[in-house]
């Protein structure tokens, strides 16, 4: 009994001691007054603003922080004890604040070294991510927090240099400063950071401006488990040994395009789980040892310039859930081993050069939620194996060679939110079952061969649809809809070439549109008044070009969409005065209409214009001087084919971006403004068919980018003048001075120094154009302007709808040039067209012209040339048109190769010239090219095109036809334009109809 009592007393005393100790501990856990005060002052130094955080689930943690006075009603110190505040972590023994976790707390304002935050010297963990510190610098006082092991300032609006005091935080294990694009880390700082913070396991500096090479000291970071350096401006070679760090699980250096390197031979012991190299220059084949990374779950190598085959060893990575190989130069077949990757949730193979084939390996990946197979030469029908992928949210099969119909079983993919089938050869009607995919947000079916009639009221089933593209099919859309139908709130609508004859009814209540394109339909009559009320506050792009619109039901003074960036009304029948877009407009194209009157002063409010195309109308008067102020932003200025008069407006008065100036076919007078010499970006200058009275503007030769100069049919006069070193025309490829009043000899030095005309590269056919880009949230919009021109070729004036960048031409015809033809022209080995006709040249035809091996058209007619036709010219095997008529030439006409095919008309008016024997009777109808009536309006011939005959020599007509065919393929569309369109005179109206 006594022993029992003693035991009870002992246990009671022990319990009381424990309670006392607990009470003491609890008492100690209350935060120190100085730290609580510091936290409250920290709170008061910021605004608590929802604008500072974009997370809909953001939590205003500091709102729970209250002082002693505010917490009197609380029990047991609740509210006044900072250790109980949200986001505050205290040491349980000492009561000191050791952690501050304020991510996404909507803090807004600047911070400096006097902030009381830096009085919390016991802090070990500090997280201020996803707030907004108003682009202040990281305070140097951060160095006072010497106990820090974890620091996270990501997504917080810091700027300036990262302070060196941060590099002294030697206990740091985790450092995250990512997504502060105005934050800078100089090269020496990056090296010091790596050298000093030797305990780092996590280093995240993505979107910090580092702009340096990778410090080799990183290869000694044996503790590093996670390294993220995306979009840092890194350059130089990536140290290959970083891939082999013993503890590294997560490595991402995405979007550093100047960073180069290659992958190592991976070992099976490599612990990598995530490898992101997208947008880095690894211009090699993908190593087969990638298949040894058995722990790898995510691999992103898009846009890395990888070539060769995709290794089949990728199929040996059973843990892989994310795989992106897109936008490389992979070739061959897609390995069937990808069928083994059954854990994939994301797969992108888009934009590669795989062999044409099917995707028989596709099917077992039933966990896929995202599948991108755009432009991979995927052929056949849409594979039925997709039906098993019931979790698919995004399916992209666009820009392939798919045939057949859109399968009705797609309705089984009920989770689909985005469906991309554009740019294929799909046929048939759009299945009604497609409109049962109620979760669809994006539907792209454009650029196929879909046909039949589609009733737009079907869209009312897709309540979540925001993006719709049905353009460029053979569909007929029925625009009338039920008055009771409720349509989704669309943001992007593209219904180009859909046989619409009126504006669709469903647009009436659309108030969230950002882009609306209805071009190349048959919408006729005036634009209805209700159109001005749709999406007034959101519309950014509007394209109504290529219709039959005549005007406006009610002509607004200024069009009402105050956020509008791009407006296209070109190629319609619009009458009346020029419509005025809002000041926000960047791209305005209203060419090829019937507009009249002057350019109103309100145009001057569009002071951010990038493209202004008013060509092919009946506009008149003088051009407003304010256009000179647009030069800073303006890239394209096309006022051609109107009735403007007066002096040419001053341009490039300020730093500028002008690439295109076309003022041709107006009534401009006077001299060229010298301010054009400031247009240092200018590529294309067309001033044809005006009344400009000036000497040759040799000073334009200082423009470093000028490719095309057309001064035809003006009143330019006098000498060309001698070549000057600072006016070299370094990139000039096309020059047309025809039909002016130039005199004197041609200066030899010019041709010797026109270096761009000496190059010949037909390997990569592209067309001269300017792309103008502007961005709005989540999208980049591109407006392409194709350069075009009219030029005399093969004796006829021809329209070039597109100008190949390999095309090189000189036309100095119809002037009063004299003296000998400079032999230096023979150095311009890239020339395709040379026209010196209708001048007063004398002397011999220079034999140096034989060096013009690419020349296809040579016109020396109507001069005073004498002597023989040089036999050396017979080596010009591409020559298809040759005219030396009406000169004083003598001797034999060469009868070999091309020269045997040229008609007598090419040599008429030279009494001393003769053929022996005479191959064709002079003046024979058969000897001349077909008349323009032999050709249809679109440039096609009824049976056989004479261009093939002109190629036939030596080996007979069959070889000639073959060579002609090869040349046609090589020259592509330019060849068609050159030979196909034979109309003797194209009006500006016709030519402007082809502007893209």
Residue, then its C-alpha position, 0 to 999 in steps of 0.5 A: x500500500x505504501x509503495x503504491x502511494x509513493x508511486x502515485x506521488x512520484x507520477x503526480x510530481x512528474x506530471x506537474x513538472x511536465x506541465x511547468x516545462x510546457x508552460x515555460x516552453x509555451x511562454x517562450x514560444x511567444x514572439x519577441x516584441x522587437x520582431x513582432x514590431x518589425x513585422x508590423x512595420x514591414x506590413x505597413x511599408x506596402x500596399x496590400x493590392x490585388x493588382x500585385x498578384x495575378x493568382x485568383x487564389x491569392x491570400x492576403x496573409x498579412x491581413x491577420x497581422x495585428x498589434x497588441x492593442x488591436x488584439x485585446x479581445x483575443x484569448x491567450x495572446x491570439x492575434x498579438x503573438x506574431x508566431x501565430x500570424x499567417x506566413x510567420x514561422x518561429x523557433x519553438x524554443x527561442x521564439x525567434x522568427x525563423x521563417x517568413x512565407x509570404x508568397x502571393x500575398x499581394x504586397x505592392x511597393x518598393x523595398x530598401x535596406x532600411x526596411x525592418x525586414x532586415x532586423x529579423x536576423x534569425x531568419x532561415x527561410x524567406x519567401x516573398x515570391x509572386x508579389x510586386x516590389x515596384x522594380x526596386x533593387x534587391x537591398x544590400x541589407x539582405x546580407x544581414x540575414x546571414x542564417x538564411x538557407x532558403x531565399x525565394x524572390x521569384x516573380x516579384x518585380x525586382x530590377x537592377x544588379x543583384x547585390x554582392x552582399x547576397x553572395x555572402x549568404x554562405x548557408x544558402x541551400x536554395x536560391x530562386x530569383x527567377x522571373x525578374x527580367x529587369x534583374x541583372x547579374x554580371x558575369x563576375x557576379x555569376x562566378x562569385x555566386x557559384x564559388x561562394x554558395x557551395x551548399x546550394x542544392x537549388x539554383x533558379x535564375x530563369x529570366x534574370x539578365x545574366x548575359x554571360x558564359x556559363x561559369x565552369x565552377x558550376x561543374x564542382x557543384x556536387x550538391x546541386x539537385x536543381x538548376x534552372x537558367x531559362x532565358x538568361x542571355x547565356x552564350x558560349x559553350x555549355x560545360x558538358x560535365x554539368x550533365x554529369x553532376x552526381x546529384x543533379x535531378x532537374x536541369x533547364x537552360x531553355x531559350x538561350x539561343x546563343x548557348x551552344x553545346x552537345x550532349x554527353x554519352x549518358x551513363x545509366x547512373x545519371x540521376x536526371x529526372x527533368x532535362x529542358x534544353x529547348x531553344x538552345x543550339x545543340x546542332x548535332x544528332x540526338x545521342x542514343x545514350x539518351x535511352x540510359x536515363x531511366x529516371x527521366x520523366x520530362x524531356x524538352x529539346x524543341x528548337x535545338x537544331x537537332x538533326x538525323x534520326x530520332x533514336x529508338x532508344x527513347x522508347x526505353x524510358x518507361x517513366x517519361x511523361x513529357x516529351x517535346x522534340x518539336x521544331x528541329x530537323x529530325x528526319x527518317x521515320x518516327x521510331x515505332x518504339x515510342x509505342x512503349x511510352x505508355x506514361x506519356x501525358x504530353x507529346x510534341x513531334x511537330x515541325x520536323x522533316x520525317x519521311x512521309x508515313x503513318x503513325x502506326x506506333x500511336x495508340x498505347x499512349x492512353x494517358x495523353x492529354x496533349x498531342x502535337x503532330x503538326x507538319x511531320x509529313x503525316x499521311x493517310x487518314x486520321x488514325x482510328x487509334x486516337x479513339x482510345x485516348x479519352x483524356x486528350x485535351x489538345x489534338x494538333x494534326x495540322x499542316x500534314x497530308x491527311x486525306x479522307x473525311x473528318x471521322x465522326x468518332x472524334x465525338x468520343x474524345x469528350x475532353x477535347x478543348x483544342x482541335x487543330x486539323x488545318x492545312x491538310x487534304x481533308x474532304x467531305x462535309x463537317x460532321x455534325x457530331x463535331x459540334x457535340x464536343x461541348x468542351x471545345x475552345x479552339x476549332x481550326x479546320x481551315x485550308x482543307x478541301x471540306x465542302x458542303x453547306x454548314x449552318x452557323x447555328x451549329x456553333x450555338x452548341x459549343x458554349x465554350x468556343x473562343x477560336x474558330x477558323x474555317x477559311x479556305x475550304x470549299x464550304x458554303x456557310x449559311x449566315x442566318x441563325x435562329x433569333x433564339x440561339x445563344x452563341x458562345x462569346x468568340x474571340x477569334x473568328x476567321x471565315x475567309x473564302x467561305x462563300x459568304x454573301x452577307x455579314x453573319x447574323x451571329x456577329x450581332x451580339x459578339x462583344x469580346x472579339x479580338x480578331x475578325x477576318x471575313x476576307x475573300x468572300x462575296x459580301x456585297x453592299x454597304x457595311x451595316x451600321x450594327x457592325x460598328x457596335x460589335x466588340x468596340x472595346x476588344x477588337x484588335x484585328x479586322x480584315x474585310x478585304x477581297x469582298x464587294x463592299x461599296x461603303x458604309x450604311x452610316x459613315x463614322x468620322x472615326x471607326x469606333x474600335x479604340x483598341x484596333x491595331x490592324x484594319x484591312x479593307x483593300x480590294x473592295x468597291x468602297x466609294x467616298x472619302x477615306x475611312x479613318x481608323x482609331x489612333x491605336x491603328x498600326x496596320x491600315x490597308x485600303x488599297x484597290x478601291x474607288x475612294x476619292x478626296x484628300x487624306x484628311x488631317x485625322x490620319x495624323x492621329x495614327x502616330x504609331x502606324x507601321x503599315x499605310x497602304x492607300x494605293x490604287x484609289x482616286x485620292x488626290x491633293x497633297x500628302x499631309x506633312x505629318x507622315x514625316x512624323x510617322x517615320x519612327x514607326x512606319x515600315x511601309x508607305x504605299x501611296x501608289x496609283x492615285x492622283x496625289x500632286x505637289x512635292x514628294x513629302x519629307x520622310x525619315x526626318x527622325x530615326x526611322x524604320x521605313x523599308x518600303x516607299x512606293x509613290x509611283x503613278x501619281x503626279x508628284x513634282x519637283x525634286x527628290x527630298x534629300x531626307x530620303x538619305x536618312x532612310x537607312x532601313x529602306x529596301x524598296x523605293x518606287x517613284x515611277x510615272x510621276x513628274x519628278x524633275x531632278x538629276x540622278x540621286x547618287x546619294x541614295x547609294x549610301x542606303x545600306x539595305x536598298x534592293x529595288x530602285x525604280x525611277x522609270x518615266x519621270x523627268x530625270x536628266x543629266x549625267x549619272x556621274x562618276x562612282x563615289x566611294x560612300x555611295x556604293x548601292x551595296x545591296x542593289x539588285x534591281x534598278x530601272x531608270x528607263x524612259x527618262x532624259x539621262x545623257x552622257x556615258x555610263x560610268x564604268x565604276x558603278x558596275x564594278x562596285x555593284x557587288x550584290x549583282x555579282x552574286x548568283x544563288x538559286x538554291x533557296x528561292x524566296x520572295x522579297x517582302x516585309x513582315x510587320x509584327x505586333x503583339x497582343x496578349x498571347x498572340x503575335x500578328x504578322x502582316x506580310x507585304x510582298x514586293x511587286x513591280x512592273x518592268x520591261x522584259x523581252x520587249x513587253x512590260x510585265x508585272x511581277x506579282x512577287x519578286x524573287x530575291x535572286x532576280x537581278x535586273x538593269x533597265x536603262x532603256x529609253x534615255x540618251x546614254x551614249x559612248x561605248x557599253x562599259x565592259x565592266x557590266x560583264x562583272x555582274x554575273x548574277x544579272x537576269x535582265x539587261x535592257x540598254x535599248x533605245x539609247x545612243x550607244x556606239x562601238x562594239x558589243x563588249x565580249x565581256x557580256x559572255x560572263x553573264x551566264x545567268x542572263x535571260x533577256x538582253x536588249x541592245x536594240x535601237x542604238x548605234x552599235x557596230x561591228x560583229x555580234x561576238x561569238x562568245x555570246x553563244x556560251x550564254x545558255x540561259x539567254x532566251x530573249x536577244x534583241x539587237x535590232x536597229x543598230x549598225x551591226x555587220x557580219x554573220x549571225x551566229x547559228x549555234x545554241x540559242x542563237x539558232x532559235x532567235x527570230x529574224x526580228x531580233x536582228x532587223x534594221x542591221x543591213x550588214x547582218x546576215x544568216x548563212x544560210x538564211x534559216x527563216x524568212x525575214x518578217x515571218x510570222x512564225x519567227x515571232x513570239x506569240x502575240x498577247x492574244x495567244x495567252x489567256x488573262x491568267x497567263x496560261x497558253x492554249x497548247x505549247x509555250x514558246x519558252x521551251x522552243x527557245x531552249x532547244x539547241x544542239x541536242x534537239x527539241x526534246x532536250x530543249x523541252x526537258x531543259x525548259x521544264x527543269x528551268x520552269x521548276x527551278x524558277x518556280x512562280x517567278x518563271x511563270x510570271x516572267x513567261x506566262x503573263x504576256x499582256x502588253x500593258x498592265x494597269x496599276x489597278x490590275x497589279x495592285x489586285x495581287x497585293x497580299 
